[in-house]
């Protein structure tokens, strides 16, 4: 099987996995990433989060990007008022401790289109995605002990009666996440949900095997400095980037230059000022952003 045929098969398994695991806007996200390698790497990131016992489906649902209307609604809530109050206290504490400097706060909302653009144009993604696709090409060619393909052709995947994808096996939670990636790997064929329809156990297990591949850790040679599309903290109203200005209003430190934030001492000064804001946590450490804090009204 040549590279083109392998990539076509990878695309079929990618689609089956996204229909098996996700619903709604998350399911529909992946076709918007045009390049196969970048789409596959994004799915790997989602599956890795989904199968992480410390994050899982709840994390994806909580972080999923808000619409502009949802951001507007958030700005009318008591939680937003609490956020604004704590930011004001942080700014006062920082300014009092750093005469001649002014702290400012605020972040532009990054909708899903913005996040997809950021993913596809990120230097680390451009480096790592081809490397991950190379690993997938090796995986998709693997054979069982009897010489049969571990990843057979999936055949017809559109149900002629309903028009639905054959691997669309349900919805769960807030219509965002269908199933746990881990659970798929432990269901005996006899206990598979009736909503699987006509999928025979062999094809189901092959897709589950592909999901197991997607769950494995992958560290490419590049450094990815963006979240998977839809999961950026800047997709909601709760991520705040702080900036340091001088008395004249000139920006000295903004969203960039982590080393300069630390060498100037302002990273430590901001951290100290955040002590008056119990509903904020941070700074973000992966990627390294000492200016980035996250507001959690339930903290």
CORTABEL-V75235 format. One record per backbone hydrogen bond with DSSP energy under -0.5 kcal/mol. CO is the residue of the C=O (numbers start at 1). NH is the residue of the N-H. E is the energy in kcal/mol with one decimal. If there is no record, write none. Layout:
co:CO nh:NH e:E
co:CO nh:NH e:E
This chain:
co:2 nh:6 e:-2.6
co:3 nh:7 e:-2.7
co:4 nh:8 e:-1.9
co:5 nh:9 e:-2.1
co:6 nh:10 e:-2.6
co:7 nh:11 e:-2.3
co:8 nh:12 e:-1.7
co:9 nh:13 e:-2.3
co:10 nh:14 e:-2.7
co:11 nh:15 e:-2.2
co:12 nh:16 e:-2.3
co:13 nh:17 e:-2.6
co:14 nh:18 e:-2.3
co:15 nh:19 e:-2.3
co:16 nh:20 e:-2.0
co:17 nh:21 e:-2.1
co:18 nh:22 e:-2.1
co:19 nh:169 e:-0.6
co:21 nh:178 e:-2.7
co:21 nh:179 e:-1.1
co:23 nh:26 e:-1.0
co:23 nh:27 e:-1.2
co:24 nh:28 e:-1.7
co:25 nh:29 e:-0.9
co:26 nh:29 e:-0.9
co:26 nh:30 e:-0.7
co:29 nh:32 e:-1.7
co:30 nh:33 e:-1.9
co:32 nh:34 e:-0.9
co:35 nh:39 e:-2.4
co:36 nh:40 e:-2.7
co:37 nh:41 e:-2.1
co:38 nh:42 e:-1.8
co:39 nh:43 e:-2.1
co:40 nh:44 e:-2.4
co:41 nh:45 e:-2.0
co:42 nh:46 e:-2.2
co:43 nh:47 e:-2.9
co:44 nh:48 e:-2.5
co:45 nh:49 e:-2.0
co:46 nh:50 e:-2.9
co:47 nh:51 e:-2.1
co:49 nh:52 e:-1.3
co:49 nh:56 e:-2.0
co:51 nh:53 e:-0.6
co:52 nh:55 e:-1.8
co:55 nh:59 e:-1.0
co:56 nh:60 e:-1.7
co:57 nh:61 e:-2.6
co:58 nh:62 e:-2.3
co:59 nh:63 e:-2.4
co:60 nh:64 e:-1.4
co:67 nh:71 e:-2.1
co:68 nh:72 e:-2.3
co:69 nh:73 e:-2.5
co:70 nh:74 e:-2.3
co:71 nh:75 e:-1.7
co:73 nh:76 e:-1.7
co:74 nh:77 e:-1.8
co:77 nh:81 e:-1.6
co:78 nh:82 e:-2.4
co:79 nh:83 e:-2.3
co:80 nh:84 e:-2.6
co:81 nh:85 e:-2.1
co:82 nh:86 e:-2.4
co:83 nh:87 e:-2.5
co:84 nh:88 e:-2.2
co:85 nh:89 e:-1.8
co:86 nh:90 e:-2.3
co:87 nh:91 e:-2.7
co:88 nh:92 e:-2.2
co:89 nh:93 e:-2.4
co:90 nh:94 e:-2.7
co:91 nh:95 e:-2.9
co:92 nh:96 e:-2.5
co:93 nh:97 e:-1.5
co:94 nh:98 e:-1.0
co:98 nh:101 e:-1.9
co:100 nh:247 e:-1.1
co:102 nh:245 e:-3.0
co:104 nh:243 e:-2.7
co:109 nh:111 e:-0.7
co:111 nh:115 e:-2.2
co:112 nh:116 e:-2.5
co:113 nh:117 e:-2.2
co:114 nh:118 e:-2.5
co:115 nh:119 e:-2.3
co:116 nh:120 e:-2.6
co:117 nh:121 e:-1.5
co:119 nh:122 e:-0.9
co:122 nh:126 e:-2.4
co:123 nh:127 e:-1.4
co:124 nh:128 e:-2.9
co:125 nh:129 e:-2.8
co:127 nh:131 e:-0.8
co:128 nh:132 e:-2.4
co:129 nh:133 e:-2.4
co:130 nh:134 e:-1.9
co:131 nh:135 e:-1.6
co:132 nh:136 e:-2.2
co:133 nh:137 e:-2.3
co:134 nh:138 e:-1.5
co:135 nh:139 e:-2.3
co:136 nh:140 e:-2.9
co:137 nh:141 e:-0.7
co:138 nh:141 e:-0.6
co:139 nh:142 e:-1.7
co:142 nh:150 e:-2.3
co:142 nh:151 e:-0.5
co:144 nh:147 e:-2.0
co:148 nh:144 e:-3.4
co:157 nh:159 e:-0.6
co:157 nh:166 e:-4.8
co:159 nh:163 e:-2.9
co:164 nh:159 e:-3.2
co:165 nh:168 e:-2.1
co:167 nh:169 e:-1.3
co:172 nh:176 e:-0.9
co:172 nh:177 e:-1.0
co:173 nh:175 e:-1.3
co:176 nh:23 e:-1.9
co:177 nh:172 e:-0.5
co:180 nh:184 e:-1.4
co:181 nh:185 e:-0.6
co:182 nh:185 e:-1.1
co:183 nh:186 e:-1.7
co:183 nh:187 e:-0.8
co:186 nh:188 e:-0.5
co:188 nh:191 e:-2.0
co:189 nh:192 e:-1.2
co:193 nh:196 e:-1.8
co:194 nh:197 e:-1.7
co:196 nh:199 e:-1.0
co:200 nh:203 e:-0.6
co:200 nh:204 e:-2.0
co:201 nh:205 e:-2.9
co:202 nh:206 e:-1.7
co:203 nh:207 e:-2.2
co:204 nh:208 e:-2.5
co:205 nh:209 e:-2.0
co:206 nh:210 e:-1.8
co:207 nh:211 e:-2.3
co:208 nh:212 e:-2.0
co:209 nh:213 e:-1.7
co:210 nh:214 e:-2.2
co:211 nh:215 e:-1.7
co:212 nh:216 e:-0.7
co:213 nh:216 e:-1.0
co:218 nh:220 e:-0.5
co:222 nh:224 e:-0.6
co:223 nh:225 e:-0.6
co:228 nh:231 e:-2.5
co:230 nh:65 e:-1.3
co:232 nh:235 e:-2.1
co:233 nh:236 e:-1.2
co:233 nh:239 e:-0.7
co:234 nh:110 e:-2.4
co:235 nh:66 e:-2.7
co:236 nh:239 e:-0.5
co:238 nh:295 e:-3.0
co:240 nh:293 e:-2.6
co:241 nh:106 e:-1.5
co:243 nh:104 e:-2.6
co:244 nh:252 e:-3.2
co:244 nh:253 e:-1.8
co:245 nh:102 e:-2.8
co:246 nh:249 e:-1.8
co:250 nh:246 e:-2.4
co:253 nh:244 e:-2.6
co:254 nh:256 e:-2.0
co:257 nh:261 e:-2.0
co:258 nh:262 e:-1.9
co:259 nh:263 e:-2.9
co:260 nh:264 e:-1.9
co:261 nh:266 e:-0.7
co:261 nh:267 e:-2.1
co:262 nh:265 e:-1.0
co:265 nh:269 e:-1.9
co:266 nh:270 e:-2.6
co:267 nh:271 e:-2.2
co:268 nh:272 e:-2.3
co:269 nh:273 e:-2.1
co:270 nh:274 e:-1.9
co:272 nh:275 e:-1.3
co:273 nh:276 e:-1.6
co:274 nh:277 e:-2.1
co:276 nh:278 e:-0.5
co:277 nh:280 e:-1.7
co:279 nh:296 e:-3.6
co:281 nh:294 e:-2.8
co:284 nh:289 e:-2.5
co:287 nh:289 e:-0.8
co:289 nh:284 e:-0.9
co:289 nh:292 e:-2.0
co:291 nh:242 e:-2.4
co:291 nh:293 e:-0.5
co:292 nh:283 e:-0.7
co:292 nh:284 e:-1.6
co:293 nh:240 e:-3.0
co:294 nh:281 e:-2.6
co:296 nh:299 e:-1.9
